[in-house]
Amino acid sequence: MGTRLRWRSLSGNEHRGQRENWQAETSSKAPFRFCACIGTMNGAPSPGLRPPSPPFWAGERAGRGGRLWEALEPAALFPRSQPLEVELGSGDGSFAAHYARLHPERNLLAVERLLGRLRKIDRKGLRAGLVNLRLVRIEASYLLEFLLPRESVQALHVYFPDPWPKRKHRKNRLINTRFTELAQRALAPAGVVYLRTDDEDYFAQMTSVFAANSGFLLAETPADLSAIPTDFENDFLAKGVRTLRAAYQRR
Ligand SMILES: C[S@@+](CC[C@H](N)C(=O)[O-])C[C@H]1O[C@@H](n2cnc3c(N)ncnc32)[C@H](O)[C@@H]1O
């Protein structure tokens, strides 16, 4: 039996949209769920990402009483031990569900910080009976910085991350020089980062920070991967907006 999540804020109410610290509770009513939760609900990354100290995180990790300031153990999250891939900012999860269904031989960890979106992914995963899809509610940078074990990931998928188009907000972008260093650490040798965006300025930033990191080589996005659209991508395509993609392979 797996775990079913119930969410509540530290103040005890289930709600969203306010700056709050969150915790997750687990019970054993439904299959396939893994979630954890850290950070704030209001959009921008938590300032000064640092490992929390108790009792900030009081949730239990499915199947064992792991704490969120310990590195994840990918093998403990999934029923089958197989290559791990991570999608950062999964949104409503159409990509995650589609990809996990097409690749039962891979494990996919979908990372998203908005509860409503996680619930949608969760429903998709449950409907499709996916045992190779797990969800985590967390700040993507925190996961990369503190929780993903070194060389544990075969592929990182980052599709249409928030573009933060105003100059003064660009510091909030997920993909920056530090991201390339963290990706390099999390990826196994020959592991790949796949990127998509509709924002030309952000695309230029993505390609320039990866080109500047000698630990990566420019790579191709396989056609079968390109063929799986995300929810945002579907909207852009419907409006005739051009989207851009790139891939970088760890040396
Ligand atoms: C523009 S949407 C794209 C969603 C999805 N990838 C798609 O293409 O349909 C960006 C998503 O990333 C999530 N997100 C943004 N910053 C994040 C962060 N630092 N950590 C985790 N999720 C984040 C947002 O909540 C949102 O769902």
The ligand as an SDF file (V2000), in Angstrom:
LIG
                    3D

 27 29  0  0  0  0  0  0  0  0999 V2000
    5.0110   28.4950  -16.9890 C   0  0  0  0  0  0  0  0  0  0  0  0
    4.5790   27.0820  -16.0570 S   0  0  0  0  0  0  0  0  0  0  0  0
    5.0140   25.7260  -17.1290 C   0  0  0  0  0  0  0  0  0  0  0  0
    4.4150   24.4360  -16.6840 C   0  0  0  0  0  0  0  0  0  0  0  0
    4.7550   23.2170  -17.5320 C   0  0  0  0  0  0  0  0  0  0  0  0
    6.1690   22.9480  -17.5440 N   0  0  0  0  0  0  0  0  0  0  0  0
    4.2380   23.4100  -18.9110 C   0  0  0  0  0  0  0  0  0  0  0  0
    5.0590   23.6590  -19.8140 O   0  0  0  0  0  0  0  0  0  0  0  0
    3.0190   23.3240  -19.1140 O   0  0  0  0  0  0  0  0  0  0  0  0
    5.8670   27.0350  -14.8470 C   0  0  0  0  0  0  0  0  0  0  0  0
    5.5470   26.0900  -13.7420 C   0  0  0  0  0  0  0  0  0  0  0  0
    6.6740   25.9840  -12.8830 O   0  0  0  0  0  0  0  0  0  0  0  0
    6.2550   26.1220  -11.5420 C   0  0  0  0  0  0  0  0  0  0  0  0
    7.3860   26.7320  -10.8470 N   0  0  0  0  0  0  0  0  0  0  0  0
    7.8700   27.9640  -11.0570 C   0  0  0  0  0  0  0  0  0  0  0  0
    8.9420   28.1820  -10.2950 N   0  0  0  0  0  0  0  0  0  0  0  0
    9.1340   27.0390   -9.5840 C   0  0  0  0  0  0  0  0  0  0  0  0
   10.0730   26.6520   -8.6090 C   0  0  0  0  0  0  0  0  0  0  0  0
   11.0370   27.4770   -8.2280 N   0  0  0  0  0  0  0  0  0  0  0  0
    9.9870   25.4270   -8.0850 N   0  0  0  0  0  0  0  0  0  0  0  0
    9.0020   24.5750   -8.4840 C   0  0  0  0  0  0  0  0  0  0  0  0
    8.0740   24.8960   -9.3990 N   0  0  0  0  0  0  0  0  0  0  0  0
    8.1370   26.1060   -9.9330 C   0  0  0  0  0  0  0  0  0  0  0  0
    5.0440   27.0080  -11.6000 C   0  0  0  0  0  0  0  0  0  0  0  0
    4.2100   26.8340  -10.4800 O   0  0  0  0  0  0  0  0  0  0  0  0
    4.3970   26.5520  -12.8860 C   0  0  0  0  0  0  0  0  0  0  0  0
    3.5140   25.4770  -12.6880 O   0  0  0  0  0  0  0  0  0  0  0  0
  1  2  1  0
  2  3  1  0
  2 10  1  0
  3  4  1  0
  4  5  1  0
  5  6  1  0
  5  7  1  0
  7  8  2  0
  7  9  1  0
 10 11  1  0
 11 12  1  0
 11 26  1  0
 12 13  1  0
 13 14  1  0
 13 24  1  0
 14 15  1  0
 14 23  1  0
 15 16  2  0
 16 17  1  0
 17 18  1  0
 17 23  2  0
 18 19  1  0
 18 20  2  0
 20 21  1  0
 21 22  2  0
 22 23  1  0
 24 25  1  0
 24 26  1  0
 26 27  1  0
M  CHG  2   2   1   9  -1
M  END
$$$$
